[in-house]
C-alpha cells in the first residue's frame, strides 16, 4: 500500500472544511437532542453566504425529516459557529417547523 504524503491533509482550505464539518455535526446533534430525533432521521446543516441586500452576511439553514417524508426547516441569521442550543425553538414547536409546499415568500421558503 502506498504511503500518503504527510502534507496531503494540510492543503489550504482543508482546515475550514474540517471546521465546517464539525460545526454541522454539532448543530445536527443539538437538533437531535432538542427535537428528540432518532439517529436514522436525517439532519442537514448548511451555512450560506447571503446575497440579498439587508440580510446578515451569513445564515445557517437546518432541515430534518420525520416520518416518511415530513420535512422541517429552521433558519438562523448567523454563522454556524454561533448557533447554540438556546437559539433553537422549544421541542414542542417541532410541528411549526414543517415546510409547507407553498411558502409565504421567497426569503422564507
Rosetta blueprint (number, residue, H / E / L):
1 X L
2 X L
3 X L
4 X L
5 X L
6 X L
7 X L
8 X H
9 X H
10 X H
11 X L
12 X L
13 X L
14 X H
15 X H
16 X H
17 X H
18 X H
19 X H
20 X H
21 X H
22 X H
23 X H
24 X H
25 X H
26 X H
27 X H
28 X H
29 X H
30 X H
31 X H
32 X H
33 X H
34 X H
35 X H
36 X L
37 X L
38 X L
39 X L
40 X L
41 X L
42 X L
43 X E
44 X E
45 X E
46 X E
47 X E
48 X E
49 X E
50 X L
51 X L
52 X L
53 X L
54 X L
55 X L
56 X L
57 X L
58 X E
59 X E
60 X E
61 X E
62 X E
63 X E
64 X E
65 X E
66 X E
67 X L
68 X L
69 X L
70 X E
71 X E
72 X E
73 X E
74 X E
75 X E
76 X E
77 X L
78 X L
79 X L
80 X H
81 X H
82 X H
83 X L
84 X L
85 X H
86 X H
87 X H
88 X L
89 X L
90 X L
91 X H
92 X H
93 X H
94 X H
95 X H
96 X H
97 X H
98 X E
99 X L
100 X L
101 X L
102 X L
103 X L
104 X L
105 X L
106 X L
107 X L
108 X L
109 X L
